[in-house]
Amino acid sequence: MIGPLVEPRSHGGDPADAFHLVIPSIPGFGFSGPTRESGWNVKRVARAWAELMRRPGYNRYGAQGGDWGAGISRALAEVDREHMCGVHLNYLHTVPTDGFDPKELFPGGPGQA
């Protein structure tokens, strides 16, 4: 997805549709390596990412997240609401209501629709 977003012409699109992308790594994960201190929870990462966007001068931006990034992107919208213009999530954590029995989804057992 990076190529079409930053260089749409190379993918048959209009150069006017190009985006700047900032793709941070979650502290303690991926390219970030281990953290030196504890406390890197979703809210703290969101505050760090808000600062990451502020320093180069991004006054309006959107965020996308899935898995842990979904929680961080939601928190980012809370901690930096004055600069966020939108959030796209491809993972929504939900908790079943009282009395929900997962067996009701597949009466014949897993794999049986």
Residue pairs with C-beta under 8 A, 6 or more apart in sequence:
2 21
2 23
3 10
3 11
4 10
4 11
4 13
5 18
5 19
5 21
6 18
6 19
6 20
6 21
7 18
8 14
8 15
8 17
8 18
9 15
20 58
22 52
22 53
22 56
22 58
22 61
24 49
24 52
25 31
25 32
26 32
26 40
26 45
26 68
26 69
26 72
27 35
27 40
27 45
27 48
28 34
28 35
28 40
29 68
42 68
42 71
42 72
42 75
43 75
43 79
45 72
45 75
46 72
46 73
46 75
46 76
46 78
46 79
46 80
47 79
49 63
49 72
49 76
50 76
50 79
50 80
50 83
53 61
53 80
53 83
54 83
58 83
59 83
60 83
60 84
60 85
61 83
61 84
61 85
62 84
62 85
62 86
62 87
62 88
63 73
63 76
63 77
63 84
63 86
63 87
63 88
64 73
64 87
64 88
64 89
64 90
65 71
65 72
65 73
65 74
65 87
65 88
65 89
65 90
65 91
66 89
66 90
66 91
67 91
69 91
70 89
70 90
70 91
70 92
70 93
71 93
73 87
73 88
73 89
74 87
74 89
76 84
76 87
77 84
77 87
96 102
106 112
106 113
